[in-house]
Amino acid sequence: MQKTPRGMRLHIGIFGRRNVGKSSLLNALTRQQVSIVSEIAGTTTDPVEKPMEFLPLGPVLFVDTAGIDDEGILGEMRVKKTRKVIDRVDLAILVLAGQWGKFEQQIVDELKSRSIPIIAAINKIDQVEPSAETIKNLESNNIRWVKTRADKGEGILALRELLLSETPADFLEPRGILSDLVGPGGMAVLVIPIDKEAPKGRLILPQVQSIRDLLDHDATCVVTTDKTLRIVFEQLKVPPKLVVTDSQAFEKVNADTPPDIPLTGFSVLFSRFRGDLLAQVEGTLAVDSLKPGDRILVAEACTHHPIGDDIGRVKIPNWLNKYIGGKLDYTTIQGHDFPEDVTPYKLVIHCGACTINRKEVLNRIIRCRNSGVPFTNYGLVIAYSLGLFERALGPFPEALMIYNQAKQSGKIRK
């Protein structure tokens, strides 16, 4: 039995100054000794993650952070890591120990700028009562709050109830990956090549999650490889509603799939599921403006060990270089190490993001948009460079319209 992937969990960040009891609060919420607790300020240095089942919400990921008032060179590095956590949380707990100042307002402003719901825990109530000014600031920022004493478990039940009430609606009603394209009773054919990228004895996350999405919505699927796809079509009495392929097999699957059957890629589906498909389609169109030597950022959500024929380091560069007729300058980053400054790059190419949550991807898209840097993903740029973009967007009328309008206006190659 596999645990729910981190990318599909509600991310709850715990923020506040040093020594306000953030780690104690996390331990109380999870009923486990997740974080080290000490009277010494600055005990938590790196973000501490704790996945758990938080009923009735289901799977969540708590992220405990270093104090936002940390000092010194190392302290500045810790604060920087804390601020990066903001990019990926869906809900925030601001922990106070009675006081309100510039640090609290700064973190609130950053959270609000990303439309992240905030609740407050006024902790250590046995030592200090919140001032009238603190309550006034909470109310003026429309932040709901509870009093807690984490070391004794006081107020934790009320805090849990507040977390439930402030959970974003889109998490309570999760988005589908492809079930809406197939419909109840419909069938999809999932094409999964068996190559070096496929873990032995397993399927990769986007494939597993797609299968589960179909089962959850009363649809069915046939799973096959690119080598046996034609045999599947010969055996099926009714054409499938959709064919989905690993992007690396786009050319062969396109050749073997009848033109009247919608076709797209797993990575294209995840462009919609994990991010903003329309924004990434617009970003893909920037490929035609690239010139040899331009800098490209390739962003991978997971931290897998690259193989010799790696998709992000070898295959996509080869296809893209061939399309523009020259070599581009590629930089690859992994995990949460997305750069603050993306202006040196002419294009950002992101993976399907199956291991991180949608909030983090959307914040990356916003950062690039604010910097005027186009943002796309693996499947979209592969389909574009292979001349299969129009077909890959077939199941998504709004996205296809963006492409067709650009083509008619003469902004891209026809």
Steps between C-alpha positions, in 0.01 A plus 500: 500500500649833393459810716333807351769696309606834651374683194141391569502601869370823648816695594473681835787731592581604858660847522607739775793641694758290678394342827127560466431127511461410132660158542301428816185589312589262216566220750166569667309505172657176378510337846860403423846631582565621145714807576765553766371729774734719705494823696795611287384734224571380146487125569322435169741579217368332183131451422370181662231309308249260651248319275198360681131418478314799642138390524254592364720681243708197414868517399684820597861615524601720794812713445670645810732792422786693656426827679439793267701724736817287485827694498853482362622348175362154576181659628448681171540170315241337727256787447548468125404130520199593711382749239538238225253281690238769439514413130352158564259519794123494458425613855709681763511501880655815645627428851522790745617527858301810583689748283437652158765691307664541163586130468139391542372764258763412240411131503128583487555732204697231314234237566221733394683593180467133402137472619594247769244467783646584842399402852684600817591308814570728794728261686659488847190653660628382839788747465351802325156616393460657154500878502210708375723609212560136400127425494438821304761403238355151464153640449615771258667227291185283519691218668303259718686392813500272802696495825725198554744350744665245276709326769179406685280451196270786594312657209620238253149367432378853425803552272423178312141616448624836373731323255206302365283808460770698316608224260477626139189380319699374200671247727168374635383459140816369331563547129492204266795403283314358201171360633304803377628434147392136510178513703325230706486175308756624249834343424852634455803327355817577693821443305797433727834425332728266690842663490781621724275771646250241630591365848526120491181335623319833540322778315595863543274733701310675216398163360389360836309817587327503161383143544367580848322813372316294240401233754379765745265640236352173370705494182720222369838480335712272290871517574741406225840584356578689182601168341158340548272800449389394151397160632286669765314705237437182300351326804282782629136494386444864596762775449636653821402851605865592537851368443773622735866434435830558667632808320816320388287269281290779345616439141433125493172520690382781274576287195312200644194685634214570255459877444141500627609380847618777737864467602710679758786435744522436873716809540245713313230373736717594795555844355131552569478293819805645674516844345336724241471339159405818316794695643737217408362476146574870459846438640563221252440734207819683602699207363481660155680811627796305640845540348814286537679587822187610689488384861231247592406393854388138534320448832442155646277456804653171611864432583551180302846392394538582128547215256699500178197577281331735747185674373578844641876498444532313172181437305327837531823694424557283194145551367501873576846560355395326182181708478675839529802391299770557760609434857337664799663551840320277755502526881326229704369539855323243721262490794402827666811688378317723255697825450371829637626678188394339172578798276823346357287236323307522174277204591422282801414136425345322799438130549148368560541582873349177629701518825420860603167672555310732270560804720874479447465466123257793479739719700780407261281594205412833665866574573590439137207703371593794722854481359384471140640148462288240310418180693415162347534134589658182367203358311402829339849584377555144373174506303585845363851412390373181333222680312224329701387795708162540336408137551623493860273799575200343325324397825530858634303745279607816687866407477466410132337838436807679640723307262277553196469875565878531524540303180247713313664821621835390359674508838622142467604258229218329314 
